[in-house]
């Protein structure tokens, strides 16, 4: 396993939270942030040493990550960070595009003015982080933007479905937003969604959301194509 002492921080054993939960979140965040990359083998002993814990919580975390699709177990070889095929990406984004469009359309009909104001404040934060080229913060406020729309849609089942699909590609978001010009395009796409919601134009909101997710898919495919 490659040397990761500089990126995997040791778990705070004095924290009140359950150890297993902290180990799981640490490994999940490392996969999402591509510190642990697709196809990389997960060695329990090495990870336990780096995190400063025993192998047991690491083993339990890996099993949970496998259930959530972050990790794949290969017989007689071990655990590996899972990847996504081009077919997987098309399928995920095909469904996600429809669900995100539905959420934006519902938000246009159901969002309170307070929720719309919060979306607009989030856009200001996005613009600030884009101007300062803070990619990590941009990903955070980008995620919050979508969460605000899901909340305004007021459909818990829809929210659960979108979140499950989004988790499949969440680890690639930092890389995708790192594509030259993508952060600016994403900000402009978000503005169009908010404008449609503000105008209570459900169809325009759906169209803008659909185009945003389609654009995100194209950016991800561009990155994958470049890396091959």
Helices and strands as residue ranges (DSSP letters): H 19-32, E 41-42, H 44-51, H 55-67, E 71-74, E 78-81, H 86-110, H 113-131, H 135-153, H 156-169, G 170-172, H 173-177, H 182-198, H 202-227
